[in-house]
Amino acid sequence: MNRTVFFNSPFLLGFEHLEQLLERTAKSAGDGYPPYNIEQTDAEKLRITLAVAGFSREELNVTVEDRQLVIRGKQSDNADRNFLHRGIAARQFQRAFVLAEGIEVTGATLENGLLTVDLARPKHNTIVRTIDIRTGRNERAVS
């Protein structure tokens, strides 16, 4: 299998981790459960909504791990129930979203079978810095 390396340009310094992030997201993109929406609610705010019908608050876990938002769900299977037909599976899931630097998770809410996770994106400020240029010689102070 041939791998296309996107970040091998000598002008892209320090972007080696982006290839790993792209590989991670490509692996999780194939799973369609649970379905989700991503919306921009404000200029600096995002919201992820997952359809998690049948999950209680205790069966859901939202964490941020190394700039990755990870949402996990695991339903407990009640052994004392006797199903004649089981069309709704007690299924576990893990859904991961890679977060850009600076994006923060501001909260999560479970209501009517929908889990919403709110994110804040900080305003981008352009910083211009002048770098002092020194000569290559050892300049000695004259006493």
N, C-alpha and C positions, 0 to 999 in steps of 0.2 A: 504494500500500500504506500503510495507516494504522499508525503506530507508537504503541504504548502506552508512555507515559513513567511509570514507577513512582516515580521519585525526584525529582519536581518540586515536592514539598512544601517550603514555606519552613522547616519544622521539621527537615528532613533536610539538614544542612549537611556538605559534604565527602564525599558519597556518590556523586558523579558517576561515579566509576570503576566502581561496581557495575553500572551499565547496560552498560558495555563488557565486563565480565566475563560477564554473562549472555548477551550476544550471541556472545561467543567460545565459550562452552560449548554454546550452541544449535547452532552450526555443526558442532561435532565430535560431537554426540549422535547424528547419523544413521548414522554409520559403525559397523558392528557387528564389525569385525575389528581386532584379535583380541578374543575374548571375555574378560571379566574379572570378578572378584569383588572386593567391598570388604567387609571385616569389621572389627569392633571387637574387638581381642584383649585389651584391658585398658581401664580407665576413661580413661586418657590415651593409648592407643595404637591405631593403625589399621594395616591391612595391605591392600594392593592386590595381587591375584594375576592375572597375565595368562597365557593359554594361548599359548605361543610355540613349539610343537613344530617342530623342524627348524631353529631358530635357534641359533647358537653364541653364546658370550659376546662374541666379537669383533664379531658382527653386530648387537648390541644396544647402545643408548646411552640412559642415564638422566640427565637434566639438570633443574635447577631454573632457570627463566628468568622473572624478574619475578613471583614468587609463583605460578608455574605449573609443575607437574611435567609434563615432556614425556618420553615414552618412544618411542624410534624403533627400528625394525628394518629392516635391509636385507640380504637374502641375496645373496651373490655367486653369479652364475650360472656354473657350470663349463662352459666351451665344449667341452671334450674329451669330454663325455658325450653318448651318442647314445640318445635316448629313443624307444621304440616307442610309448609312450603316456605323456602327462604330465598326470596328474590332480592332482598337488601342485605348485601354482605357486610359483615363487620370487618372493614378493610382498613389497613393502615396506609399512610402516605407520608411522603417527604417532598416538599416543594422548595427549591432554593432560587434566590434572586441575588445576583451580584450587584453590590452597591458601589457607586462611584465614591471617590474620596470626598469626605465632607458630608455625605448624606446621612441623616440621623433618623432613626425610628422614634417617632414621638408618641405612639400609642397603638393599642389594638383593642377592638371591640367585637364581641360576638352578639349578634341580634338576628332573630328569625332565620337561623341556619346560614347566615353570612358572616364570615370573619373579615373585618376590615382592618388593615394595617396602614397607619398614616406615616408618611415620610416627609421630612423637610430638607429642601435643597438650599444651601446657603447661596447668597448672591455672589457672583464671581467678580472679584476686584482685581484689576490688572495692576501688577506691581512692577515698576521699573526700578532697577538697581544699577548703579554705576560701580564697576569693578576697578579698583586701583591697579595700575600696571606698574610692576617693579622691573628693574633691570636685572639681568642675569649675574651681574658682578656682586661680590661682597663689598658693600660700601661701608668703610670704617669711619667712625666719627673721628675727626681731627681734634687732638687735645692741645 
